[in-house]
Amino acid sequence: MEKLIVLAMIMAVMLLGAVFPAPAHAQTPANDLKPTFISPTPGLYVNGWPAFTVSYPKEWVEAPPLPGVVLQVGAPRPDLRPSPVLYILVFANPLPLEDWAKIFMPVWVELMTDIKIVSDKPSQLKDGTPAREVEYEGVAKNGPKISVSGLLLATKKDMAWVSIIVDTAEGKPGKDVKGIAYSLTFQPDREEPVQVPPDVRAFLDMYCTDIVSRDVTAIMAHYSDRFLDSGMSKAFAEQWWRNDPTSPIHRGVISDEATVTVFEPHGDKAYIDGFFLGKAKGDGDSWKVPMGFQQIINEHGQWKWFGNQK
């Protein structure tokens, strides 16, 4: 199932009721929360932008992040793979929620047999935000023929898809699984723009200027040679910019602007999150997408993208 998630999210990024209560946590004012990358809290995932939280049992164990996955945690079992496993994904895509299968299904059919969509229906979060709930079953193609089932809960903030997948090898997802998925809570009061140092602002402005110029060489000069994001290197990022038809430079970008909602320096690095607001020529196409990078690094007096490596 991990390979399924990896490939599905690489593809997605390139395409630019009654439940058990969620696990309890001490209530922290939203404005006091820091993203998990900065200050991890067992049992609670905190995203930068879009600002949201997801709760899960605090004894679950975190695994290294996969491409497109901002958090992967699972219930530990002696000598067995973790189950259930929670994946949280945030990626940009213009498709509406009802088109979720155009992102996930083409990859699932490559990695699973006997796929069955048990249910596929519109839903909503606790605050009324529209969502899509999908229950699925299948058998892994590679390795042991493990039967898997799971719940996918997807929602959108502008062009940012937020997807919660809870994968289990223990039969139909129960109310406890749904309780984890539906603990997803948006916190718009954490999305106000914040000021950043002038040199960081200059870095972001020049990066956006180079995107509008569609000069890939200039764009890649803003990446550290040590850039690594969930195993994806600077070379991988460059190929996306050059070859993917959904990247901004191939969509005819005419303006791009970075808004920062989270900024925290630590030594020669800084955690940064927020969104890009862009517009394309012709049909007036515009987008608001997650910044998607976790860190920048100051190398020889110049800020560059560094990825989500520790």
CORRA-V977974 format. One record per backbone hydrogen bond with DSSP energy under -1.0 kcal/mol. CO is the residue of the C=O (numbers start at 0). NH is the residue of the N-H. Records with the same first field share a line. If there is no record, write none. Layout:
CO=NH + NH
This chain:
0=4
1=5
2=6
3=7
4=8
5=9
6=10
7=11
8=12
9=13
10=14
12=15
28=31
29=32
34=37 + 38
40=43
42=55
44=53
45=35
50=186
51=46
52=184
53=44
56=59
60=73
65=68
70=87
71=62
72=85
73=60
74=82
76=79
83=74
84=166
85=72
86=164
87=69 + 70
88=162
90=160
95=98
96=99
98=101
99=102 + 103
100=104
103=107
104=108
106=109
107=111
110=140
112=138
115=117 + 136
118=134
120=132
122=130
124=127
128=124
130=122
131=153
132=120
133=151
134=117 + 118
135=149
136=115
137=147
138=112
143=145
145=139
147=137
148=167
149=135
150=165
151=133
152=163
153=131
154=161
156=159
158=92
159=156
160=90
161=154
162=88
163=152
164=86
165=150
166=84
167=148
173=177
174=178
175=179
176=180
177=181
179=182
180=183
184=52
186=189
187=190
196=200
197=201
198=202
199=203
200=204
201=205
202=206
203=207
204=208
205=209
206=210
207=211
208=212
209=214
214=218
215=219
218=221
219=222
221=304
223=226
228=231
231=228
232=236
233=237
234=238
235=239
236=240
237=241
238=242
239=243
243=246
246=249
247=252
251=280
254=278
256=276
258=274
259=193
261=272
263=270
265=268
267=297
268=265
269=295
270=263
272=260 + 261
273=290
274=258
275=288
276=256
277=286
278=253 + 254
280=282
284=279
286=277
287=158
288=275
293=271
294=305 + 306
295=269
296=303
298=301
301=298
303=296
304=223
305=227
